[in-house]
Amino acid sequence: MMEVIQIQAAEMKRLQDKLYEIYADNSRMPIEFWADVCQRDLYLTASEAVSLGLADKVIEPKKRGNLRKARYAALKKEPDTKEMNKLLKDVYARINKVKVPKIELNEIKKEAADSNLIIDETKTPEVNPAPTDIAVKKD
């Protein structure tokens, strides 16, 4: 019985580490940030997810084009230090952690984009509104 629990614990740890790695590779925040804040359930608004680099942008339902160009352009812009510090303080406060560690943002990796595709900004009629919150949750 103890061996089964140890195996399950090791597998959970492996999957958890992989999740933090995926978040870090696809956001502006380092792996240590995700390991820290994901110790409790944390629900981010869409705009918070964008600011942290976890989402590309909040978009209205419309025709989709190649959004990688827009994502790269948005992530290339330096975040407002004051706004980012406030966001980090708010995120840590929501998980009952008062002290915000010093965090160094990830370097943005350029992704391959099809140069033949364009972003079509034409809005389409709203059918089902998109959810406004994105959950970063530890089960």
N, C-alpha and C positions, 0 to 999 in steps of 0.2 A: 504494500500500500504506500509506504513512504517513497519508494522508488518512482511510482506513478506520479505522485505529487511533485517530486523533484524534476521529473521529465516535463511535466506540464508547466512548472514554474520557469524552467529553462527555455521552453518554447515560447511562452508568453513574453519573456524578456527579449528573446531574439526578434519576435514580431514587433514589439514595442520599439526596439532600437531601429528596425527597418523603417517603421513609420516616421520616427524622428528624422532619419536620414532623408526620406522622401520629402518631408516638409522643408528641411534645410536646403535640399537641392533645388527645390521649386519655389523658394521664397527669398526674401532678403535677410531673414533671421538665421543665426547659426544653430547648429544642432543642440547646443547647450540650452539655448532659449526654449526650444520645443520640449526638451526633456524636463525642464523646470516647470513650465506652465501647464504641461499636459498631465501633471500629477493629480489633477482634479478635473472634473468636468468644466469645460470652458466653451461658452458659446460666443462667437464673434459676429458682429453685424457685418453686412456686406462691405461697408466702407472700411471697417477695421481690417477685414481680410485683404482688401486691396492695399491698404497702407502697409501691412506687414509683408506684402508680396505673395500671399497665398492664393489670391485670385487676381485675374488680369484687370478687370474693371467691372463696374455695375452697368449692365446694358439693358436697354428696353428690348422686348421681343422684336426682332427684325431679321432681315436677310443676313446670313453670316458670310463673312469673307475670311481672309487670312488674318486672324487676330494676333498671330505671333509678332508681326511687325509693330502693332499697337502696344502689345505687352512689353516688348523690348524697349520701345521708345519711352513708355511710362516708367519702366524700371531704371532707365538710364538717368532720368531726372533725379537729382539729389533730393531726398526727402527733407522737409522742413524740420530742423532739429528740435525746435520747441514743440511742434505738434507730435513728432515721433516720441519724444520723452514723455509727453502727457499721455499718449496712447499706451506706452509701455507701463507707466505708473498705474493707469486705469486697469490694464490687463492683470498686473500683479496684485492689485488691490482686490479684484474680483475673485482671486483664488486665495485670499487672506494672507498674502505675503507683503510685508511692508517694505522690505529692502529690495530695490531694483538693482541687479548686478550690472556692471559695466558690460555693454554688449557692442561688439564690433560687427557691422553689417557685412553680409556676404557680398563677394564680387559678383556682378551680374554676368551670366553666361549667355552669349549670343546663340540663339536657336536658328536652325535652318528654316527658311521661309521660301515658299514658291513665289518667285518674282512675277509670275503671270497672273496671280490672284490679287484682287483689290478688296478693300473693305467697303462694303456698300452700306452707307449710312441711312438708306431709305427705311423709314419705320413701316412695319406691317401692323395690321390691326391686332390689338391685344385679345388673346383667346383665354389663356390661363396665366394669371400673373405669376412671375417667378418668385420663389421664396426670397425674403429680404435678409434672412439670417443664415449664416453658415456655421455649422457646429464643428468644433475641434473637440472631440470627446474621447476620453479614456474609458473603455469598458471594463 
